[in-house]
Amino acid sequence: FFTEIQALYPGKKYPDEVYLFLNWLLTKNKNSFGVNRDALAQILRMDSLIRNRRRAEIDSRITEALEAALRLEYLLSYEIQPTGRIDMKLNPERIKRIDMQKKPGRPKKEKDTE
């Protein structure tokens, strides 16, 4: 996981926002969902940028994290709405929790057709 992220940024340290965003994506169990840009800034721990009202820098860091997830194939696609909502479609091959949506319990026995 770490080596994949580091491969995107050869010779320099990768941004914390990219690591936090990918880690957050791995906790999701839906194929697609949306999140507000301000809520995502909170999740990515951009508190000082929010406090100082540095909107352009927040947007560029969120875009960088989205692009890194797209290049590493954690995201299939994303779309930033004018209202600030970010719609994302996750890659079920990379994010294994999507496959774990089955209800817990014993598997049903197959009926014998004799």
Secondary structure, 3 states (H helix, E strand, C coil): CHHHHHHHCCCCCCCHHHHHHHHHHCCCCCCEEEEEHHHHHHHCCCHHHHHCCCHHHHHHHHHHHHHHHHHCCCEEEEEECCCCEEEEEECCCCCHHHHHHCCCCCCCCCCCCC
